Structures are given as structure tokens and as C-alpha cells.
């Protein structure tokens, strides 16, 4: 396996960059890796599938928390998929991924490099209020005031009928990050989802 495609940190870990101005880890940023859907702490096998992740740098200036939807920083070319500058805050945001669900509750520190899941199974946080999530629901990003708000980086279900009405029968997947395979309440609980983001 290529050195570039095998960064020296696993799911649930970060590269450990501590300086806010450091370019440490730049050679790993943008690397893509597939992981088995296994809890790295307990070893429990969940779905038998694999998940695709991108090693990205947190340029938001604050810690990003696990299971939240992170948005890629606006950039040209391949640099588009190398940094995350906050949580999603636009309805149906597409250039996003889910912050590594296995990170500790403190999340990933500013400027550190971490795994952002862009395809496959992952836990993802629902909206703090609104519609409960049912198994099979299509999930889309929600609106928030800022990319650091407690309401940002979360998802809500979008019914199939709404997808078709809003985006046309021939293009009914616009903004859909994936679908739920477990149910969640309207209080921001996490659901297991299979996602397939634009960066995958």
C-alpha cells in the first residue's frame, strides 16, 4: 500500500497537531482511506460494510465534535477536499462529510488533522428540534445561523415526495447525504446512517 494512502492514525484518533500555525501533517491532508465498520475501541463489528474517509485539517478555529456534519472549506481544485472550516449551515449542503464518530466527546482541536467520513456507515446527529427520523428516511443538512452554532452540522429527514417536488423527478437526490438505518427523536440524538457525499 502506498505511504500516502496510509496515514499514521486510526479512526477515533487524530494526527495530534497542536500548533495553530503549523503545517505539520500537510503531506497527509487529502489522503483517502477505507476502514471496516468496526468500533476501534471495542472491536465490535457493526454492519460488515466499509466506510470511506478523507484526512482533513480543522481550520474552523475551534474544536469540531464527533457525529456532526462538517463542511469543506471553499478552495480550488483538489484543495476543496482537504480542510473543514466549520459545520454545515446551509439547507441541503452537499460538499460535506461527517466528523469521525469515534472521536472523544471533546472532538478534534483546531488545526489538527482528522478523519471525515464521506461514504458508508456512520452515526450522525439529528436536528435539536423538528421532525423525528425514521428508518429509511433520506437525510439532508439543516440551516443554522453560523457554522459554529449548536444547531449547525445536523440533519433532518426529507420525504421522497418533497425531493421529487423540489428537485424534479429526474434529479431527486440533490442535497441528500444518505439514509437512516436507525431511528432518532427530535432532540438531537444520533442515528446510524449510510451516507454518500459529493467528495466520495
HELIX and SHEET records of a PDB file:
HELIX    1   1 UNK A   77  UNK A   81  5                                   5    
HELIX    2   2 UNK A  160  UNK A  167  1                                   8    
SHEET    1   A10 UNK A  32  UNK A  38  0                                        
SHEET    2   A10 UNK A  45  UNK A  58 -1                                        
SHEET    3   A10 UNK A  83  UNK A  87  1                                        
SHEET    4   A10 UNK A  69  UNK A  72 -1                                        
SHEET    5   A10 UNK A  96  UNK A  99 -1                                        
SHEET    6   A10 UNK A 113  UNK A 125 -1                                        
SHEET    7   A10 UNK A 190  UNK A 196 -1                                        
SHEET    8   A10 UNK A 176  UNK A 180 -1                                        
SHEET    9   A10 UNK A 138  UNK A 141 -1                                        
SHEET   10   A10 UNK A 155  UNK A 158 -1                                        
END                                                                             
